[in-house]
Amino acid sequence: MTTSLDSVTRLARRISDNSYVHLPAPEASRLLSDFSETAWSDWDEFRASWQDMPLDTYMADGGRYRTRRHATLTAAEGGTDLELMPHQPHYQTVDYNNLNGGIARHYEPIEDRIRKGGTFDSLLTLGARVSGALAPFSRWHIEAHQFRITADGTQNGQPTPEGVHRDGVTFVLMALVDRDNVTGGESTVYGVEKQPLNSFTLTEPRELVFVNDERVFHGVSPVLQDDSSRPGHRDVLVITYRHRA
């Protein structure tokens, strides 16, 4: 446990210094394995769960390129005592999402077998503990989102159709789960004046990005179909942590 706590502290310090951190897949894999013995125990099942998700019907741009599931949880001070909340809609104000904000969006829940599995649990818990290290006296409202962005030749996929944005939370953890037959999808982190700080493309499953949503903006460029004979997709898990009263 000492080693995992040291890893959390080091990661929290990096985020505190830079307001974001990008972990390549090998580093992220080692971190999660160190943090939890069951970190990747159900990886194949976890990854396959993106294959069967309902269409996001709330896209104000008319796009049919996104499928998703959603869960809401809480955590106590220090990111401990994680608890699933009754299923509820996702809501953002138009200040943070000028495309789809201002309405309650109802999505199907993340399946129990996935949410209770080692991969999801370790990612969720790591994010909570890092958030707890950065803000040790806060309790947390947590939302988890499974996203698949597709590109099939009829439309490009938009990972962030709202453009450069904040999510209206405190911290965000993003994990690449799969990427197949697409180009593009470059992630950019921006400063408070929306000046670009760094850009990178998530290409390897298990790559992680943490951002301090109160200090930086972020956005992802469209994904385009590569081989026109088959559809492409980009699968990510996004977990947000927001201060809770």
C-alpha positions, 0 to 999 in steps of 0.5 A: 500500500505504501508504494501505491500511496507514493504513486498517488502523491507523485501523480498529484504533485505533477498535476498540481505543478502543470494542471494536467498530466498525460501518461503513456500506456506503459506508465499508466499500466504500471501505475494501475497495476501497482495501485490495484492487483485487479487493475486489468483483470477484466480488461477484455470484457471491459473493452468489449463493453463499448461494442453495445451502447445506445446512441446519444440522441441529445446531439444538438448538431444532429450527429449520430456518431456518439454512443454512451453510458453513464454512472453517478457516484460519490466519495468521501474526503480523501477519495475514499468510501466510493458509493454508487448513487441512484441512476440520474441524468447528466446535466451541464449548464450552457456556460460549460456546454454551449451545444448540449447544455441546459437540459437533463440528459438521460443515458443508460447506466454503465452495466453492473458487471463492468462497473464492478470489474477490476479495470473500472474500479481501479481507474475510478479509485485512482482518480478519486485518490488523486483528487483527494490528494489534491483537495484533501478536505473535499467530498466528491460528486463523480460521474463516469461516461463511456463514449464511443465516437464513430467515423463511417465515411458519412460523417466525421466523429466529434469527440468534443463537439462543443469545441474547446471547453471545460466540463464544469467540474474539478478534475477529469480523468480520461482513459483511451480504451480502443481506437480502430481505423481512424485518423485525427483525434488530437487532444490539446490542453489550453491555458486560462486564456485558451492558449495551447499548452500541449497537444498529443494523440491518444493512440495506445489503449490504457493511455491516461490524461488527468486535467485540473478542469478549474485551471485548463481547457481541453478539446479533441479534434475530429476523428476521420475514417481511415480505411473506407471499407469499414467503420472506425471508432475511438473509445474512451472512459471519462470520469469527472470529480467535482467538489460536493457539499 
